[in-house]
Each structure stands twice: as structure tokens, then as C-alpha cells.
Amino acid sequence: MKIGLIGGGAMSEAIIRGVLASSVTKPENITVSDPVDQRRKTLRDMYSVAATSANDEVVKNADTIIIAVKPQTLDEALKPLSGHLNAKKVVVSIAAGIRIERVRNILKHDQVIRVMPNTPAQIGMGMSVWTAATDTTEGQKHQAQTILAALGKEMYVDTERFIDMATAVSGSGPAYVLLFIESFIDAAVNVGLPREQAHKMVLQTLSGTTELLAQSNEHPANLRNMVTSPGGTTADALQALEEGGMRASLTIAVQRAFEKSLSLG
């Protein structure tokens, strides 16, 4: 598989690392473009891939072309490539909020896949939600699926509306979790724990609880009730979280992220 990446940021690097670690392809089959000299040098030195400032070189050398630029720079990056892609090439866009139709119109190319990845892809623990234009072949879908599976879990959905929902959940979700972890650690320090110990306790509590939930097939509320003794410490703590509006705040946050994703499109 010959893979080209337009944009050499963190997600592109995660994709490069993932496909090489999973033996999806070899370094000589990867070309990445980035406008910054030092970034290109870093990617060459670390992964032995070809790195260029010219997006047309990426298109020329690849059969799977990954668009990994910020939504605000999409037009600038893609317009010079308009009309230069044949139907054998598939375009995979990870630009947040950008609809398939917009990419098709800019490139004048019908074989387009839209993906919402997330940052844990950097360690092979990502969640990538994706869908494809109707003109995309099964073989091209399989190419994209193979790449995404190298980054962690992948999920195909039938409509782009689910991609906007995924943007608000799995795409933005790591930031919600990190804010919770940061607050949890600070709260532990506030009751007297040294920060290093608080950090270790909180991370293990989060990862252990997540794994317990994944293995148990229980509803989260059932496991929560097992921890919550009547009149105990956990019951008091949970009441404080509910009074503080944690559940309502999270619902509002996800709704706002969803609406923002729609507006970007």
C-alpha cells in the first residue's frame, strides 16, 4: 500500500507510526508533505519516510491519500490538486467537521472517505469512526479500514451525521477525560496526598475501572451501585458531584461540540 499524507502533524505521525508498527506498509511507500523544514526532517529521521513541501508529490506517489490539515487551511492545501486524481486513488480526510461533499467539490474527485480519529491513536489506542462516499469501492474502503485498524479500534457508520456525533464524543472526548483527571488529581492533593501519589492513584483508578467495565458487560450504573454503600463515603461524594452539575455539564459540552462540528462543515 502506497500512502500519502498531506499535513505532517501529530495525527499524521500517529498514522505513520501505526502502519509501520503493524507492517501495513514500508517506509519507502510513505510520502508526507509539510510546509515546515524542521518537521519534514524530523519525520524523515524518525521513520525513514519521504517528506516534501509539495502536495502534488504526495498525490503522484500514493494510492491512499490522507488529508490531515486543519479545516481552516483545507482549501489552500487542496485546490492546487483539483482534477489531478484518478478514480483508483482514494482520499481519506481526517479534517474535523469537513463533509465529504466539500472535499469532493474541491478536488473534483468522487472516491472520498471521512474519518474522525482521536489522539490515543498516537499509542495505538485510538477510536476512529468513518464513512465513505457512494463511489468509493470496497477495495478502497478496505485500504482505509486497514490503516485505521493500525491506530486502535475503528467503526464504520452509514451516514456522516454519526461522524459529527463522534467528533463530539470520541474526537473531543480525550479532552473531557483529561480535564476530569486533572481535577481529580488536584482534589486528591487538596485532601493531603503528595501529587506524585495522587497522580498514580487516579490514573490506575481510571484505567482499572475502564477495563473492569469493558470486561464485565455491565451497565456503568450497576458497577457504580456496587461501590456505593448506603450512607457511606462514596454516596456523599456522588451527591456532591450531582449537586455540582457534572452530568448536566457533560451533556451540554457534548451537545456544543456536536453543534460546532456541524457549523465547521
Secondary structure by P-SEA (a helix, b strand, c coil): cbbbbccccaaaaaaaaaaaaacccccccbbbbbccaaaaaaaaaaccccccccaaaaaacccbbbbcccccccccccccccccccccbbbbbccccccaaaaaaaacccbbbbbbccccccccbbbbbbcccccccaaaaaaaaaaaaaacbbbbbccaaaaaaaaacccaaaaaaaaaaaaaaaaaaaacccaaaaaaaaaaaaaaaaaaaaaacccaaaaaaaacccccaaaaaaaaaaaaaaaaaaaaaaaaaaaaaaaac
